Amino acid sequence: MAVPSMHVLAGKQPASGGGFAPTDVAGCLLWLDAADAATFTYSSGTLVSQWSDKSGNSNHATQGNAADQPDRAGSQNGLATVSWPSNDMLNLPNQAASEDQTFFFVMKDTGGDWTSGSFFCWGRLRFDRNNGGDHLLILTRLGVTNESTGVYVGSAWTTWSWSLAAKALTLYKDGTSAYSGAVHNMDTYSATSTLGYSTSFFQGEMAEILVYDSTLGTTDRQAVEAYLKAKWGTP
């Protein structure tokens, strides 16, 4: 198991306006920030053709087909968000998942069909709300939907944190541990990565997405969560 990182720079505070940035924590591979207008390119109006990565790794999310582009037309806490009404997706450069990584999403899931809703792929690691293969991080297992009734309980704005340590998963919802388990048979080879689609489409809004190359320690994870919660007004 990798040793969790503890890399918040001295003097940085995660409170709103305190100057903290996600790249103050070592190992940031991807940082997509819907509030930063300078990171967006549009095909027309607010249809997103590129959402640029702020991590410094050029992992930009792109879509050349206007019919498949999400729309930067939503809002949360007075800041712009990206809306995914249906059948929209952005492509990321190929990535290889690791058994030790940390992922953060600020998002709102508004899909009406409990069998749909892939919202992120990082290599062969898929974030989904379907049941399926062992390499998925699946929201239906984590209380976002009630599979027997299809009733959604997770449609509010939420800060989700996925922490992987030697394939052992801990999920945090708004900073509180919500689930722990294992991701079995996880494929770590390089593969196509996407935002908003894998075998089904996400519906809802996204505000900020972060990926780190290690299992963050508690101090680092909480600093990132505090920054996201203060910025986006999640619980």
C-alpha positions in Angstrom: 0.0 0.0 0.0 1.3 3.4 -0.9 2.0 5.8 2.0 -0.6 8.6 1.9 0.8 11.9 0.9 1.0 14.9 3.3 2.0 17.7 1.0 0.0 20.9 1.8 2.4 23.8 1.6 3.0 25.6 4.9 0.9 28.6 5.5 -1.8 27.7 3.0 -5.4 27.7 4.3 -8.3 26.1 2.5 -10.8 28.7 3.5 -12.5 30.7 0.8 -10.3 33.6 -0.2 -7.4 32.2 1.7 -5.2 31.6 -1.3 -5.3 27.8 -1.4 -5.2 26.1 -4.8 -5.5 22.4 -5.6 -2.0 22.4 -7.1 -0.6 23.3 -3.6 -1.1 19.6 -2.9 1.6 17.6 -4.7 0.7 15.2 -7.6 -2.3 17.0 -9.2 -2.8 15.3 -12.6 -6.1 17.0 -13.6 -7.9 20.2 -12.5 -11.0 21.2 -14.3 -12.6 24.4 -12.9 -16.0 25.4 -14.3 -15.7 28.8 -12.6 -12.6 29.8 -14.6 -13.9 31.3 -17.8 -10.3 31.5 -19.3 -10.2 27.7 -19.4 -13.1 27.4 -21.8 -13.3 27.4 -25.6 -16.7 27.4 -27.3 -18.0 26.3 -30.7 -20.9 28.7 -30.4 -22.6 30.4 -27.5 -21.8 28.4 -24.4 -21.3 25.0 -26.0 -18.0 23.7 -24.8 -15.4 22.5 -27.3 -12.5 22.5 -24.8 -12.3 22.6 -21.0 -8.7 23.3 -20.3 -6.7 21.5 -17.5 -5.2 23.8 -14.9 -2.9 21.2 -13.4 -0.1 22.0 -15.9 -0.3 18.5 -17.4 -2.3 19.5 -20.5 -5.0 17.0 -19.9 -7.6 19.1 -21.7 -11.1 17.8 -22.2 -12.3 18.3 -25.8 -15.2 17.7 -28.1 -15.2 18.6 -31.8 -18.8 17.6 -32.5 -21.1 20.4 -31.5 -24.0 17.9 -31.1 -22.1 16.2 -28.3 -20.8 19.3 -26.5 -22.0 20.1 -22.9 -23.2 23.6 -22.1 -21.5 26.0 -19.7 -24.9 27.5 -18.7 -25.5 26.3 -15.2 -24.6 27.9 -11.9 -23.9 27.1 -8.3 -23.0 29.5 -5.4 -22.9 32.3 -7.9 -20.3 30.5 -10.1 -20.7 29.0 -13.6 -21.1 25.3 -14.0 -21.1 22.9 -17.0 -24.5 21.3 -17.8 -24.9 17.8 -19.3 -28.5 17.6 -20.5 -28.2 14.4 -22.5 -25.8 12.4 -24.7 -22.9 14.9 -24.2 -19.2 14.0 -23.5 -15.7 15.4 -23.5 -12.6 13.4 -24.4 -9.5 13.4 -22.3 -6.0 12.1 -23.3 -5.4 8.4 -22.6 -4.7 7.7 -19.0 -3.6 4.8 -16.9 -5.4 4.2 -13.6 -3.4 3.5 -10.5 -4.2 1.4 -7.5 -3.3 4.5 -5.3 -5.1 7.7 -6.4 -7.5 10.3 -5.2 -10.4 11.8 -7.1 -12.6 14.8 -6.3 -15.9 15.8 -8.0 -18.3 18.7 -7.2 -21.4 17.7 -9.1 -25.2 17.4 -9.2 -26.7 14.3 -10.7 -30.2 14.9 -12.1 -30.6 11.9 -14.4 -34.0 10.3 -14.5 -33.0 6.7 -15.4 -31.2 4.8 -12.7 -29.6 2.6 -15.3 -27.6 5.4 -16.9 -25.0 7.9 -15.7 -21.4 7.2 -16.4 -19.7 10.5 -15.6 -16.0 9.9 -15.7 -13.4 7.4 -17.0 -9.8 7.6 -16.0 -8.2 4.9 -18.2 -10.0 1.7 -17.4 -11.3 3.0 -14.1 -15.0 4.0 -14.6 -17.1 6.2 -12.3 -20.7 5.1 -12.9 -24.0 4.5 -11.2 -24.6 1.2 -13.0 -23.9 -2.3 -11.7 -21.2 -4.0 -13.6 -17.5 -4.9 -13.7 -15.2 -4.9 -10.8 -13.1 -2.0 -12.0 -16.0 0.4 -11.6 -16.5 3.0 -8.9 -20.3 2.7 -8.8 -22.6 5.2 -7.2 -25.6 2.8 -7.0 -23.6 0.8 -4.5 -23.0 3.9 -2.4 -26.6 5.1 -1.7 -27.0 7.6 -4.5 -29.9 5.6 -5.8 -32.3 3.0 -4.5 -32.0 0.3 -7.0 -35.3 -1.4 -6.1 -37.4 1.8 -6.7 -35.1 3.9 -8.9 -35.6 6.8 -6.5 -32.7 9.2 -6.4 -31.4 10.5 -3.1 -28.2 12.2 -4.5 -29.5 15.0 -6.8 -28.2 17.8 -4.6 -24.9 19.5 -5.1 -22.3 17.3 -3.5 -18.5 17.2 -3.0 -17.4 13.6 -3.6 -14.0 12.3 -2.7 -12.8 8.9 -3.9 -9.6 7.6 -2.1 -7.9 4.5 -3.5 -5.1 2.8 -1.5 -3.9 -0.5 -2.9 -7.4 -0.8 -4.6 -9.1 -0.3 -1.3 -11.8 2.4 -1.9 -13.0 4.9 0.7 -15.7 7.3 -0.5 -16.4 10.6 1.2 -19.6 12.6 0.7 -19.1 16.3 1.7 -16.1 15.3 3.8 -17.8 12.4 5.7 -16.9 8.8 5.0 -19.9 7.1 3.2 -18.5 3.8 2.0 -15.5 1.6 2.0 -14.7 -1.5 0.0 -12.4 -2.9 -2.6 -12.0 -2.5 -6.4 -11.2 -5.9 -7.7 -9.3 -6.8 -10.9 -8.6 -3.2 -11.6 -7.2 -2.6 -15.0 -4.3 -0.1 -14.9 -3.2 0.0 -18.5 -3.6 3.2 -20.6 -7.0 3.6 -22.1 -9.4 6.2 -23.5 -10.6 8.6 -20.8 -13.8 10.6 -21.0 -15.9 13.0 -19.1 -19.7 12.5 -19.2 -19.8 9.1 -21.0 -18.6 5.5 -21.0 -21.4 3.1 -21.8 -24.1 5.5 -20.8 -24.4 9.3 -20.5 -24.3 11.5 -17.4 -27.1 14.0 -16.8 -26.6 16.9 -14.4 -24.0 19.6 -13.7 -20.3 19.5 -13.0 -18.4 22.3 -11.2 -14.9 21.0 -10.4 -12.9 17.8 -11.0 -9.5 16.9 -9.5 -7.3 13.9 -9.9 -4.1 13.2 -7.9 -1.5 10.6 -8.5 -1.4 9.1 -4.9 -3.6 8.3 -1.9 -3.8 11.7 -0.2 -3.3 11.8 3.5 -6.1 13.2 5.7 -4.6 16.7 5.9 -4.3 17.0 2.2 -7.7 15.5 1.4 -9.5 17.7 3.9 -7.7 20.8 2.6 -9.0 20.1 -0.9 -12.5 19.3 0.4 -12.6 22.5 2.4 -11.5 24.5 -0.6 -14.2 22.9 -2.8 -16.9 23.2 -0.2 -16.2 26.9 0.5 -16.0 27.7 -3.2 -19.1 25.9 -4.3 -21.3 26.1 -1.2 -21.7 22.3 -0.8 -22.7 21.0 2.7 
